[in-house]
Amino acid sequence: MHNAYFNWSSGKDAALAYHRLQQHPEWSIKRLLTTVNQIYQRVTMHGLRIELLEQQAQALGLPLDKLYLPANPSMEEYDQLLSQQLDQYVQQGLTHSIFGDINLQDLRDYREKQLEAVGLQGIFPLWLEDTRTLVKESISLGFKSVIICLDNRKLDPSFLGRTLDDSFLADLPPEVDPCGENGEFHTFCYDGPIFSYPISFREGERVLRTYPAPKGNDGQGVG
């Protein structure tokens, strides 16, 4: 039995990766870990409210650890905070760290370097799979996700609030990755086979924010 924690982003890729591991009894996911902006009280990168994040964890039946980050952390600050959390996981007997990453090699290298330093091993259930195929799989399995954050330099704001479905895929510009792997958009997964019940939510006001790159960021990001 492999005891692991899951790096829970709150979106579609994390949900599908979680579902994949559910099919293998040798994996035991003990906890969720999510980075949270302590100023806005939202999931970093995705912008999801903490209340909805906590409801996801409850519907998954798992304890949730929130790694609170300052508004614009440097990579050094992020590394230090994460290392402290990872040390706790090692002390708790966890051996693996699971991610929903798909094809960003520099990000994977960065994550694995962090994990190696404390003796954890990274697992990437969706790695290098075709992104359009992954979205279609997510839809066919009954996952329901909504676009909650996008880069308006890469995707028209009209996509904000849309459900991830076949119509969404058909309307997506060809230069935009179907999973948003280049930062085009982020999602909130609110229903699907991994949840004991759907997460209730309503659309709030739309906000435009600019996020400067963290000092020392060499392309890996901190999301």
N, C-alpha and C positions, 0 to 999 in steps of 0.2 A: 504494500500500500504506500503510495506517494502522498505525503501531506503537503498541501500547497496553499498559498494565498493567491487571490485573483486581483490583478490590477484593473479595477472596475472604472471604466470611463463614463458609463451610463448610456452608451450608444449602441448601435446595431452590431458593430464588429465584436465588441466585448460580449454581447448577448449570444451571438452565434458561436464564438469560441467557447463560451461557458457550456453551451448546449453540446458541442462536440465532445467535451471531456465528460459530460454526464453519461455518454454512451459507453464509457470505459470504466469499469468498476475498480480498477487499480488506482484511480485518482480520487482523492478525498480533499475537496476544497473546504478549508476551515474558516477563512475570513476574506473580506473584501477590503481593498485599499484604494482610496480615491483622494487625489490632490484637490484642495479647496482654496479658493482665494479668500483670505480672512477679512478683506475689506468689503467685498461685495457679497460674501457668504454664498458663493456659487461654485460649481465645479469648474476648475480651470479649463480653459480652451472651449469647453462646451457651453458654459454659462448657465447650466441647470441649477435651479434653486435647491438648497440643501434639503428642504422638506420633501421634494420629489425623489431625491437621491436616497433619503432614509426610507421612503416608502418602497423603493425598489429593493433595498436590502431586506426589508420585512417580508416582501413577497417572495424573495429568494430563500428566506429562512436562515440568513447568515449574519453574523456580527460585522459591523462596518467600522473600519478605522479611517478617520479623516486626517490627512496630512495637510495642516494649515500652512499656507505660504503667504508671504507679504505680497502687496499689490504687484510689484515688479521685481521679483527675486533675481539675484545674480545666480549663475550656475553654481558658484561655490556655496551659497546659502542653501540652494536646493539640494546639492549633494550631501551637505552636512545633515540636514533634516531627514533626508531619506535614509542615510546610513544609520542614523539612530533608530529609525523604525525597523529597518532590516535586521539590526542586531537583536531587537526584541523578538522578531519572528524566529530567528535562529535559536534563541534561548527557549522558545516555545516548542521547538522540535520540528518546525517547518523546514522543508528541504527544497521546494520548488516555487517558482514565481511564474504566473501565467499571464500572457499578454494577448491582446487582439490585433497586434500589428500584422501587416500584410506584406509590404514590400519596401520599406524604407531601411536599407541596409545600415546606413550610418546611425540611425536610431537604435536598431537592434544591437549594433556593436557597442554603443554607449550603455545600453541597459545591461548587457552581459558583462561589461567591465565592472559596473557597479555591483552586480550580484556576485561575481567571482571574488571580489574583495572581502565578502563576508561569508562565502561558502555556500551560496544558493545557486540553483541552476534555473535558467530561463526556459520556458516552454511557449512555443508559438504555433497554436493549432491551425491557423489560417495562412501560414507563411507561403508566399509566392504563388498563391492561387489566383485565378483570373477574377478580377474585382466585379465584373458584370455577373459572372456566374455565382459569386458569393451573394450578391444582392438578390438574385433570383431564388437562390436557396433559402435565404432568410424569409422572403415573401411566401414561398411555398410551404415553409414550416409553420406559418401562422404568426411570425413576429410582426409587430406593428410599431413603426418608428416614425417620428416626425422631425422635420428639419427645424432646429432651434437656433442655429448660429451659422452664418456664412460670411465669406470674404467677398464683399461687393465689388472687388476688383476682378474677381474670377467668375462670379455667378450673380445673375440678376436678383435683386431683393424680392422679386415676386415669388421666388422659390421658398422663401421663409414661411414656415408653417405648413408646408405641404407634406403629405404622407408619402412614405417611401413605398411606391407601388409600381406596377407596370407603366402607368401613365407618366409617372415621374421619370422613369428611365427613358421613355420615348421622347420626352420633352427636353432632356438634358443635352446641352451643347456637346458636340463630339470631343471638344478639347478638355472637358471636365471629367475627371475620373468618377466612375459610378459609385465608388466608396468614399469619394472625397479625400483620397490619399495624399493629394498635394495641398491640403488645407482649404479646399474649396467650400466645404460645409461640414457641420457636425450634427449628430442626431440624438434624440432622446427615445429610447426603446421603452414603451409603456405596456406592452402586452406580448405574450408568446408562451411557448411550452415550458419555459424555465420558471415562470412566475405562477404562484398559487392563485393570483387574482390580478386583473388589470389595474394599472395605476390611473386614478382619476386626476385630470388636470384641465386647465383652461388656458387659452392663449392670452398672454399679457401684452403690455405695450412694447413696441419695438424701439430698441435703443441702439444708437451708433456709437461704438467705442473704438479707440485706437490703442493698440498695445505695443509699446516699444519692445524691441528684442532685449532679453536679459543681457547684462554685461557678462562677457565671457562666453556667450552662446556661440558654439561652433557649428550650429545647424541641427543639433539634436532636439531642441525644444524641451519644454518641461511639462508637457500636458499629460 
